[in-house]
């Protein structure tokens, strides 16, 4: 699967959420499917990282926040630096997030980044 195919797959999963009007339930549905895919097809991890990096680089909601949440929830420590840059850009106003929501998005990005550093060794 290519990066673009992975992104299309994520959008496909999100479009088929059992609760399309609920962002939280749609995210949970995506997280469940992504975790299952990465468990059953670990060779797709690199493509998943590439796709999530591209969403983080967009610097807008919902894509960047979904990517950040997936990174934290799925313990994708390879994305730590990407989340650092996202947080820095949000705090510096170099993002496409609503400027009035800067503190909200910065706090969320900080929490996801913290989660990536609080992963116990296996």
C-alpha positions in Angstrom: 0.0 0.0 0.0 1.3 3.5 -0.8 1.0 6.6 1.4 -1.9 7.9 -0.6 -3.7 4.5 -0.6 -3.3 4.4 3.2 -4.8 7.9 3.5 -7.7 6.8 1.2 -8.1 3.7 3.4 -8.3 5.9 6.5 -10.9 8.2 4.9 -12.9 5.1 3.7 -12.9 3.8 7.3 -14.0 7.1 8.7 -16.7 7.5 6.1 -18.1 4.1 7.2 -18.2 4.8 10.9 -21.2 3.4 12.7 -21.7 6.8 14.2 -20.8 9.3 11.5 -22.1 12.3 13.5 -19.8 11.5 16.4 -16.2 12.6 15.9 -15.1 10.5 19.0 -16.8 7.3 17.8 -15.5 7.8 14.3 -12.0 8.2 15.7 -12.4 5.1 17.9 -13.5 3.2 14.8 -10.5 4.4 12.8 -8.2 3.6 15.7 -9.6 0.1 16.0 -9.2 -0.6 12.3 -5.7 0.9 12.1 -4.5 -1.0 15.2 -5.9 -4.2 13.6 -4.2 -3.5 10.3 -0.8 -2.8 11.9 -1.1 -5.9 14.1 -1.9 -8.2 11.1 0.3 -6.5 8.5 3.3 -5.0 10.4 5.0 -4.3 7.0 2.4 -1.5 6.6 3.8 0.4 9.6 6.2 2.5 7.4 3.4 3.5 5.1 1.2 4.3 8.1 3.9 6.5 9.5 4.3 8.3 6.2 0.6 8.9 5.9 0.3 10.2 9.4 3.3 12.5 8.9 1.6 14.0 5.9 -1.6 14.6 8.0 0.5 16.1 10.8 2.2 18.4 8.2 -1.2 19.8 7.0 -1.4 21.7 10.4 -5.2 21.7 10.5 -8.1 20.0 12.1 -9.2 17.3 11.8 -6.4 15.6 9.9 -3.5 16.7 12.2 -5.3 16.0 15.4 -6.4 12.6 14.2 -2.8 11.8 13.2 -1.6 13.0 16.6 -4.1 10.9 18.5 -3.4 7.8 16.5 0.4 8.3 17.1 -0.3 8.5 20.8 -2.9 5.8 21.1 -1.0 3.3 18.9 2.4 4.2 20.5 4.0 5.3 17.2 7.1 6.7 18.8 8.6 7.4 15.4 6.3 10.4 15.2 7.6 12.2 18.3 9.6 14.7 16.4 6.7 15.4 14.1 4.5 16.1 17.1 7.1 18.3 18.6 7.1 20.4 15.4 3.3 20.4 15.3 3.2 21.7 18.9 5.8 24.4 18.1 3.9 25.5 15.0 0.6 25.7 16.9 2.2 27.7 19.7 3.9 30.1 17.2 0.8 30.6 15.2 2.3 28.8 12.1 -0.7 26.5 11.5 -4.0 26.4 9.8 -5.9 25.9 13.1 -8.4 28.5 14.2 -6.2 31.1 16.0 -8.9 31.5 18.7 -8.5 27.8 19.5 -4.6 27.9 19.7 -4.5 27.1 23.4 -6.9 24.2 23.0 -5.0 22.6 20.1 -1.6 23.2 21.8 -2.8 21.5 24.9 -4.1 18.5 23.0 -0.8 18.2 21.0 1.1 18.5 24.2 -0.9 15.7 25.8 -0.4 13.4 22.8 3.3 14.1 22.8 3.5 13.4 26.5 1.7 10.1 25.9 4.4 9.2 23.4 7.1 9.7 26.1 5.3 7.8 28.8 5.4 4.4 27.1 6.7 1.8 29.4 9.5 -0.4 27.9 8.3 -3.8 26.7 
